[in-house]
Amino acid sequence: MKILLLGDASNCHNTLSTGLRRLGHEVVVASNGTGWMHTPRDIDLSRRLTGKAGGMLLYMRMLRLCFTRLRGFDVVAIHNPLFLQLQPERVRRIFDIVRRNNRSVFLTALGTDSVYVQECLDTASPLRYTEYMHFGSPAPMAIERSHLLRDWQSDKLTGHCDYIYDNIDGAVAVLYEYYLAVSRRLPLHLRAYGGVPIDMSASTPVEIPENPETIRLFLGRHAGRLTAKGTDRLETAARRAIERHPGKAELMIVENKPIAEYRQLLSSAHVVIDQAYSYSPATNALLAMANGQCAVTGAEPEYYDFIGETDNRPMFNSPVDVDAMTAMFEKIITSPPGELRRRGLQSREFVTRHNEATVVAGRFASFWEERLMEKTSRQQNA
């Protein structure tokens, strides 16, 4: 197939392109490089100026690209209903042109949109906690950045998201949580789970000693999203645990680094601290696990059951409460000899089985191909 991956977040679409190319597909990635992450892409969609002038320049550039380099694809996958740094009405116009000029358009559900926020706020949701709600009460981010909730629930954004969902050919979710959200809007045959793709060939194998003299904890995070991921609480808990066990562990914090530099720094750790408010591991944790490192992240039983994993459950599942987090870190710091090494080896096996780029790409491609066959059959019978 000829595939266009339009937009990106956390290097997901770029890594997916690696897997798809290995399967023999022709792939183009068009994105803004996810800002400071500077992720690779074939077509740069960065907004080069701020303000209205920057928006107009990007919009005009997109119009030109739509009739040149962004047409004639079997599959276009957008990374979010707001897949460009433009106002919703302009994104919608570009979306309509892309839909007319290509065979199909799918959503890769890999970030926040109005549908996901609705899932988070729904008291009937299977998600007991999210970045927005903790067990029926507003989470720290919902209080600190309440404008985000208002924006995603506004008529402007909910209307835009509804339009996109009503006019795509299907959606593939990269996390369990996003699959639940997509299920609110799309019937079973229009949705699938793909997983977060990880390029194992780009990993840096880390051999955790049998009995590390000092356990190296690594906290990599987005400086502007501390309350969203719970990394503020994780830092507090990790420091408390380290203070209670002097000389047994150390904490390194890395913020807002380009992805190439970040991956180099990541390889120095034994245990990588990812996030607290997720049911499943995302890119940060999985990159570490691919190296053979341990991960503190979301790893609820519901997630393992969802992906069909019954035997290999190597992640440290982070609680939401700081005291419980502190106890978890103390358990890590006082682990018996060989425990962290064992978990690290199991983590690499886990990623190889569930998230290796070609494995994930195969899930995406199979779903897309199935939907394309159904679409072609309908058109022929019309």
Solvent accessible surface area in square Angstrom, and as a share of the most:
residue,aa,sasa,rsa
1,M,54,0.24
2,K,68,0.29
3,I,0,0.00
4,L,0,0.00
5,L,0,0.00
6,L,0,0.00
7,G,4,0.04
8,D,7,0.04
9,A,26,0.20
10,S,48,0.31
11,N,16,0.08
12,C,5,0.03
13,H,0,0.00
14,N,24,0.13
15,T,13,0.08
16,L,0,0.00
17,S,0,0.00
18,T,36,0.21
19,G,0,0.00
20,L,0,0.00
21,R,101,0.37
22,R,116,0.42
23,L,77,0.38
24,G,67,0.64
25,H,26,0.12
26,E,102,0.46
27,V,10,0.06
28,V,32,0.19
29,V,1,0.01
30,A,0,0.00
31,S,1,0.00
32,N,40,0.21
33,G,0,0.00
34,T,35,0.20
35,G,45,0.43
36,W,85,0.30
37,M,32,0.14
38,H,113,0.50
39,T,0,0.00
40,P,74,0.46
41,R,76,0.28
42,D,74,0.38
43,I,8,0.04
44,D,52,0.27
45,L,5,0.02
46,S,27,0.18
47,R,77,0.28
48,R,161,0.59
49,L,93,0.46
50,T,128,0.74
51,G,47,0.46
52,K,190,0.80
53,A,61,0.47
54,G,0,0.00
55,G,3,0.03
56,M,82,0.37
57,L,97,0.48
58,L,1,0.01
59,Y,26,0.10
60,M,85,0.38
61,R,30,0.11
62,M,0,0.00
63,L,42,0.21
64,R,148,0.54
65,L,20,0.10
66,C,1,0.00
67,F,108,0.45
68,T,88,0.51
69,R,134,0.49
70,L,0,0.00
71,R,106,0.39
72,G,51,0.49
73,F,7,0.03
74,D,36,0.19
75,V,0,0.00
76,V,0,0.00
77,A,0,0.00
78,I,1,0.00
79,H,28,0.13
80,N,16,0.08
81,P,1,0.00
82,L,43,0.21
83,F,8,0.03
84,L,14,0.07
85,Q,93,0.41
86,L,15,0.08
87,Q,97,0.43
88,P,13,0.08
89,E,81,0.36
90,R,58,0.21
91,V,0,0.00
92,R,101,0.37
93,R,120,0.44
94,I,0,0.00
95,F,0,0.00
96,D,30,0.16
97,I,18,0.09
98,V,1,0.01
99,R,88,0.32
100,R,168,0.61
101,N,29,0.15
102,N,14,0.07
103,R,111,0.40
104,S,2,0.01
105,V,0,0.00
106,F,1,0.00
107,L,2,0.01
108,T,1,0.00
109,A,9,0.07
110,L,19,0.10
111,G,22,0.21
112,T,31,0.18
113,D,7,0.04
114,S,2,0.01
115,V,1,0.00
116,Y,11,0.04
117,V,0,0.00
118,Q,65,0.29
119,E,8,0.03
120,C,6,0.04
121,L,48,0.24
122,D,48,0.25
123,T,129,0.75
124,A,89,0.69
125,S,17,0.11
126,P,76,0.48
127,L,13,0.06
128,R,109,0.40
129,Y,8,0.03
130,T,3,0.02
131,E,25,0.11
132,Y,6,0.02
133,M,35,0.16
134,H,22,0.10
135,F,130,0.54
136,G,55,0.53
137,S,60,0.39
138,P,79,0.50
139,A,0,0.00
140,P,34,0.22
141,M,8,0.04
142,A,7,0.06
143,I,122,0.62
144,E,114,0.51
145,R,70,0.25
146,S,43,0.28
147,H,83,0.37
148,L,41,0.21
149,L,23,0.11
150,R,149,0.54
151,D,68,0.35
152,W,36,0.13
153,Q,90,0.40
154,S,39,0.25
155,D,131,0.68
156,K,110,0.47
157,L,24,0.12
158,T,26,0.15
159,G,37,0.35
160,H,8,0.04
161,C,0,0.00
162,D,54,0.28
163,Y,43,0.17
164,I,0,0.00
165,Y,7,0.03
166,D,97,0.50
167,N,38,0.20
168,I,17,0.09
169,D,19,0.10
170,G,0,0.00
171,A,0,0.00
172,V,1,0.00
173,A,1,0.01
174,V,5,0.03
175,L,18,0.09
176,Y,18,0.07
177,E,9,0.04
178,Y,30,0.12
179,Y,31,0.12
180,L,33,0.17
181,A,3,0.02
182,V,3,0.01
183,S,39,0.25
184,R,100,0.37
185,R,67,0.24
186,L,12,0.06
187,P,67,0.42
188,L,125,0.62
189,H,106,0.48
190,L,29,0.15
191,R,46,0.17
192,A,22,0.17
193,Y,44,0.17
194,G,0,0.00
195,G,0,0.00
196,V,6,0.03
197,P,3,0.02
198,I,2,0.01
199,D,23,0.12
200,M,23,0.10
201,S,89,0.58
202,A,52,0.40
203,S,16,0.10
204,T,69,0.40
205,P,99,0.63
206,V,27,0.15
207,E,136,0.61
208,I,4,0.02
209,P,61,0.39
210,E,102,0.46
211,N,105,0.54
212,P,25,0.16
213,E,160,0.72
214,T,43,0.25
215,I,10,0.05
216,R,96,0.35
217,L,2,0.01
218,F,1,0.00
219,L,0,0.00
220,G,6,0.06
221,R,35,0.13
222,H,68,0.30
223,A,46,0.36
224,G,45,0.43
225,R,95,0.35
226,L,52,0.26
227,T,15,0.09
228,A,6,0.04
229,K,60,0.26
230,G,0,0.00
231,T,2,0.01
232,D,47,0.24
233,R,65,0.24
234,L,0,0.00
235,E,35,0.16
236,T,58,0.34
237,A,0,0.00
238,A,0,0.00
239,R,110,0.40
240,R,90,0.33
241,A,0,0.00
242,I,31,0.16
243,E,133,0.60
244,R,139,0.51
245,H,43,0.19
246,P,110,0.69
247,G,62,0.60
248,K,115,0.49
249,A,7,0.06
250,E,85,0.38
251,L,32,0.16
252,M,78,0.35
253,I,53,0.27
254,V,9,0.05
255,E,64,0.29
256,N,55,0.28
257,K,70,0.30
258,P,45,0.28
259,I,18,0.09
260,A,75,0.58
261,E,73,0.33
262,Y,27,0.10
263,R,49,0.18
264,Q,138,0.61
265,L,51,0.25
266,L,1,0.00
267,S,30,0.19
268,S,48,0.31
269,A,1,0.01
270,H,5,0.02
271,V,0,0.00
272,V,0,0.00
273,I,0,0.00
274,D,10,0.05
275,Q,10,0.04
276,A,0,0.00
277,Y,9,0.03
278,S,9,0.06
279,Y,1,0.00
280,S,0,0.00
281,P,3,0.02
282,A,21,0.16
283,T,22,0.13
284,N,28,0.14
285,A,0,0.00
286,L,1,0.01
287,L,12,0.06
288,A,0,0.00
289,M,0,0.00
290,A,0,0.00
291,N,7,0.03
292,G,6,0.05
293,Q,0,0.00
294,C,0,0.00
295,A,0,0.00
296,V,0,0.00
297,T,0,0.00
298,G,0,0.00
299,A,4,0.03
300,E,16,0.07
301,P,71,0.45
302,E,53,0.24
303,Y,5,0.02
304,Y,9,0.03
305,D,92,0.48
306,F,70,0.29
307,I,30,0.15
308,G,44,0.43
309,E,1,0.01
310,T,103,0.60
311,D,131,0.68
312,N,25,0.13
313,R,88,0.32
314,P,2,0.01
315,M,11,0.05
316,F,12,0.05
317,N,56,0.29
318,S,1,0.01
319,P,41,0.26
320,V,16,0.09
321,D,79,0.41
322,V,32,0.18
323,D,96,0.50
324,A,41,0.32
325,M,0,0.00
326,T,3,0.02
327,A,60,0.46
328,M,20,0.09
329,F,0,0.00
330,E,41,0.18
331,K,129,0.55
332,I,0,0.00
333,I,9,0.05
334,T,78,0.45
335,S,24,0.16
336,P,87,0.55
337,P,93,0.58
338,G,16,0.16
339,E,36,0.16
340,L,6,0.03
341,R,71,0.26
342,R,108,0.40
343,R,36,0.13
344,G,1,0.01
345,L,102,0.51
346,Q,52,0.23
347,S,0,0.00
348,R,76,0.28
349,E,108,0.48
350,F,1,0.00
351,V,0,0.00
352,T,69,0.40
353,R,143,0.52
354,H,15,0.07
355,N,3,0.02
356,E,29,0.13
357,A,0,0.00
358,T,38,0.22
359,V,60,0.34
360,V,0,0.00
361,A,0,0.00
362,G,23,0.22
363,R,74,0.27
364,F,0,0.00
365,A,5,0.04
366,S,67,0.43
367,F,18,0.07
368,W,1,0.00
369,E,70,0.32
370,E,96,0.43
371,R,14,0.05
372,L,7,0.04
373,M,141,0.63
374,E,60,0.27
375,K,42,0.18
376,T,43,0.25
377,S,51,0.33
378,R,128,0.47
379,Q,116,0.52
380,Q,142,0.63
381,N,123,0.63
382,A,122,0.95
